[in-house]
Amino acid sequence: MSVVHQSFSSEDRLLPVVTGFGCVSPLGCGLAATRKALHEGHDGISEVREFSVSTFHAKTAGQVENFEDPGIRGWGRWSRAAKLVLPAVREALNSRPGFVPDIIVAGTTSGGMDLGENFFRGLSGGMSPRDARRWVRGYVPQQPVRDVMAVLGLDAPVRLVSNACASGTNALCLAAGLVRSGQAKRVMAIGFDALSEMVFAGFDALQASTREKCRPFDSARSGLALGEGAACFLLEAAPSVCESDVLASIPGWGFVNDNHHLTQPNPDGSGPRRSMQRALVDAGWETTDYINAHGTGTLFNDSSEAAAIRSVCPDIPVSSTKGMTGHALGAAGAIEAAFCIIAMQDGFMPPNINLRETDSGLDIVANTARPATLRRVMSNSFGFGGANATVLLERIS
């Protein structure tokens, strides 16, 4: 049996590796569908069907299709978020039989927001507080994970991260940190968020959402499209794992809060730049082979991130997959890390669709996937309040 050797010399930390993962997004429910859609550059954004958008500026979002009732008791009272988390966790565990997490780290921004909306509508519609309160239990942000744990027979402490749109990447990196430090041997990391009317209305009110196609890094970009989904990762330490069981390693990451503005990034890109630099230093890398950008399609986000990338990795190919999926907020970083693992496995760079002309000064993987041998990749997640997170993933064999 061959084992994975650490790619750094420090004796006081272990190398976290991914031994299983699962993904649910507007590109498909499961890795097989996701892989096909990524290769094809599928546009998973369509008109919102979950609630009326007649009074909103924006009309579209990336939505997960075909929730099937698995016959679980109380399924009708589950939040939409819990229904996204279940297949992602189940797929990850099925890929690594016998995996039992010591701890679960989950990242989200809105938890079971749709059940909070149900509670409000019930009260405002004349429902008694006693009847309406049945929705409150599922509203709390950790409940989607707890619901799934109960069904799958998992028993572990849950650490919850809510740090705007960096949440999913934060959760993955904090989970990797527990493995690296030896505080846990097996850690499950989850990023999740579901589409909800309140969040949709908020972004619409900020005029951050687009009425047309989401066009990351396009010179005529007009805003983001929201999305939803979940991704789950099983993390272990390299010395104890057979090389054939390793899907990728997580050798480094970087977090920075630039505290520039409540919603707008610093135009000079200093926060994203420092996040990327810290990740590279942490891993001992000089550069990477590909960058999955945060790239929301908003004017300020894309220009700020482009400035950071030009400063740190000026000649590296870049794409944002949010033109295909929409922006899944707290789930985005986790979903895009899953995309990066698929890209390394299959030897391609996912396309940045809907691009007509770019003003980014970057090598954008425009509109169609690009074949490439990828060993090292970077994934960025930047959020409101100056939250910046970068994770690095490496193919072992």
N, C-alpha and C positions, 0 to 999 in steps of 0.2 A: 504494500500500500504506500503510495507516494503522498506526502503531505505538502501543504503550502508553506513556503518559506517567507518570512517577513521581508519586506522591501526596504527596511530601514534598520539601523544598527542599534537603536535605543533598546536597552534591556528591560526598561521599566514599563513598557506598554506593548499590548498585543495588537495584531492586525485584524480588524473587524472584516468579516466576509459575509456576503449574501449567499445563503444556501437554498432559498426558496422565495418566490414572490408571486403576487397576483394583482390583477389590475382590472378596474371597471371604469369606463369613460364613455364619452359620446362616440368614440371610435369602436366600441364593442365591449361586450361583457365577457372578459376572459382574454388570455394572452394570445390565443390563436387568431381571434377576430381582430385584436389590436394590432398584431404584427402585420396582417394583410393590409389593414387600413393605413398604417404608417407607410408601408412600401408604396401604396397607391396614391398617397396624398389626399385621402378622403376628406371631404368637407362635412363635418358632423354638426354644423350649426344650422338650425332651422327655426321656424316660427314657434314661439312659446305656446305650449298646449296645457300646461299645468294650471294656469290662471289667466285671467283676461289681461291683455296688454293694450287695450283700446285707448287708454288715457296716457300711455307712456310714449316717450320719444322713440325709444328702442323697441323692437318687436321680436328679436331673435335671441337665441341662446343655444349652447351646446347641451343636449339632453340625453340621458341614458334611456334606451328604449327597452320595452318589454319586461317590466317587472313581473315575474311569475310568482304566484302564491305557492310557497313550498309546503303548505299545510301546517305551518307552525302556529301553535296556540298564541293568540293575541296579535297575530300578524297585522290585522287591521288597525291596531293601535300603535304599531311601530312607526317611527319617523321615517321619512324618505331617506335620511342619512343612514339609518340602521340598515335599510334595505340595500343600500350601496355597499356598506361595509361587509355584510355577510358573504357575498360571493367572492370578494377580494380576499378575505381571510381564509375562506374555505379553499380557494384555489392554491393559496400559498401553502397551507398545511398539507393539502393533497400532494404537493410536489416534494414534501419532505416528511414522510411518515415517521411518527414517533417524536416529532419536535414538540417540546413542552416549554413554553416561555417562563423564565424566572420573573420577568416584568414586561409590561406592555407600555410603550410610549406612543401616544396618539396626538396628532395635530389637527386642529379644526378652527374655523372662525365663527361658525353659526350653529354648530351642534344640531339639535333637533328643532330648528327654527320653525318649521312648518307646523309642529304641534303647538308651539306658542301662538302662532297665528290662529289655529283652531280654537284655542282657549279664548283668545280675544273675541273672535267672531261669535263664539258661543255665548259669552257674557253680553256682548252688544246686541245679540239677536234674541235675548230673553231667556236663555238657558240658565238654570239655577247654578249658583256657584258650586254646589255639591256635584252636579252632573258635569260641569265644565272642567272641574279640577282633574278629571281623569287624563286630560291632555298634558298636565303640568309635569308629571313624572318623566315623560319622554322628552321633555323640552331641555332639560339640563344637558350640558355639552358632553358629559362622559357617558350618558345613557345609551347612545347607539353602540358603543363598544361593549358596555355591560350586557345589553340585549343579546349581542352576538356571542359573547363569552358563555352566557347561560345556555344557549342552544348547542354550542359546540363543546361544552364541557370543559371550558378553560377556567383555571383558578389562579389568578396572579394579580398583584397590585397594578394599578393603572396610573401612569403619570400623564397628565394632560397639558398640552402646549397650545396656547392661543396667542399668536403673535402676528396677526394680520396675514398677509399673503406669503409670508416666510414660514408659516406654521408647519407645513408638510415637510419642508427641508429641515427645519429645526428639529422636528421629531425624529427624523431619520438619523441626523447627526448626533443628537443626544443619546439615542439608542446605541449608535456606534461607539460613543464615548463610554458608555457603561461596559461594553465588551472590551474596548481598548484598555481601560483601567483595571480590568479584572473584577469589577463590582458585580458583574453578572456573566454567566456563561452563554445563555440563550435569551435573546431579546427579540420581541416582536415590535416592529414600528409600523404605524398606520397613519396615513393622511386621508382626511375625508371632508367633504362638504357637499351639500345638496342644494339645488336651486330652490329659492323661496321668494315669495312676492315682496317681502319687506326688504330683503337685500337687493333685489332687482330694482325696486323703487328708489332705494338709496343711491345706487350708482347712476340711475337715470336722472335723479335730481341733481347730482354732481355734474351732469352733462359729460360723464366719462364714457358712456355707452354709444355705440355707433348705430346708425339707421341703415347702413349698408354692410358690405362684407368687412370682416375684421382683417386688416392688412398690416401685420407687424412689419416695421422698418420700411414701409412704403412712404415715399415723399408726400403722398396725399392721404395718409392714414387719418381716420376720423374718430377713432375710439375703440374700446374693447367690446367684446361680446362675453357675457358671463357663461360659465359652464358648471359642470358638476362631476363627481366621481369619487373613487377611492382606490388606494393602492396599499398593499401590505408587503412587508419584507421580514424575512427571518434571518437574524444575524447571529453569528457564532464567531469564535476566535480561530484564526488560521492554524495554529499549531495542532489543534485537536480535530481538524477536518480533512478528510481525504480530498485531494486536489480535484478529482472528478466530480465532487459534489459542490464545488465552488462556482458560482455564476459570475461574481465580481467581488472585488475588494473595495473598501472605502478607506483610502489611505490618508485623506485629509479633508478639512472643511474650515470655513471661516464665517464668523458672525460679526456684524458691525451695526450699530445704531447711530445714524448721523444727526438725528434730531433736528432736521432742517425745517420741516413743515408737516402739518398734520396729514396732508394728502399728497403734496407734490414732492418729487425727489429734487435733490440739489442739482441744478443744471450742469454743474461741472463734473458730475459723475463720481465725486470723491467717495461717497459711501459704497456704492458697488465696486469701485476700484479697490478700496481697502479690503472689502470682503473677499474678492478674488485673489488679491495678493496674500492675504492671510492663509487662504486655503492652499495655495501653491507652496508657501513656506512650510506649512504644517505637514504637507506630503513630501517635501523635498523635491518638488518638480520645478523645472524652469518654465515649462509651457504645457499645452495639452494638444490633442489631435482634433478636437471638435468641441464647440460650445453650444449647449442647448440654452438659449437665452430666455430671460423672463419675458421679454418682448410682448407686451400686452396689446400694442397697436394704438396706444394713446400718444399724443404729441410729445409730452414731456418725458414719460417713462422711456420711450425708445431712444430719444436723443441723449438722455443721461446715461443709459446703459451702453449705447454705442460709443460715447466718449470714454467710458471706463474700459471697454474692450479694446479700443484703439490704443489706449495707454498701456494695458497689461499684456494683451495677446493680439497684436495688430494684424497678423497675417493668418490667423486661424479661422477656418470655415465656421459659420454661425447659422443657426436657424432657430426660429420660434415656432413651436408646434401649436400655439394658441389660435392660429388661423384655422386649424382643424377642429380643435376641441372647445374653444372658448377658454375663459379664465376661471378655473375651478377654485380660486381663492386658497383656502387652507389645504386643499387637496392637490393644488397645482404642482408643488415641488415634488411630492411623492409620485404622482402620475408621471411627471417628466423624468424622474430618476428611473422609473420602470421603462420608459421609452429609450433612455440611454443604454440600459442593459440590453434591450432588444437590438438596438443599433450596433453595439459591440458584437453581439452574438452573430448577427446576420451580415455584418460588413457593409453598412450603408449609413448615410446621414439623412435623417428625416427632412422632408422639404418644408420650406417656409412658403406656404401657398398664398395665392391672391396678390403676389407681388408684381407690380407693373414697372415701377422705377424707384430706386432707393437713394436716399440722401445720407445714408449711414456711414459711408466710407468703409464698410465691412465686406468681406467675402461671404455674401449671403447664399445659402443653398436654395436657390429660387425655384419654386413651383414643382419641381420633380426631385425625387430622391437621388442622391449622388453616391455611387459605389465608393467604398473606402475601407481600408484596413484600420480599424480603430482599436487602440490599446488603452488610451487614456482619454477620458471625457470630463467635461465640466458642466454642471447644471446650476443656473442662477435662479434665485427667488427673491424678489424685492417687494416690500409692502408699505402700506400707509404708516406714518409715524417714523419713517426712516429705518424700518426693519430691513436688513440686508443679510442674505444667507447664500453661501456657495458650498456645494458639495462636489467632491471629486470621486470618480469611480474608475476602476482599472480592471481590465481583463487579465486574468491570471495566466491562462494557457492559450 
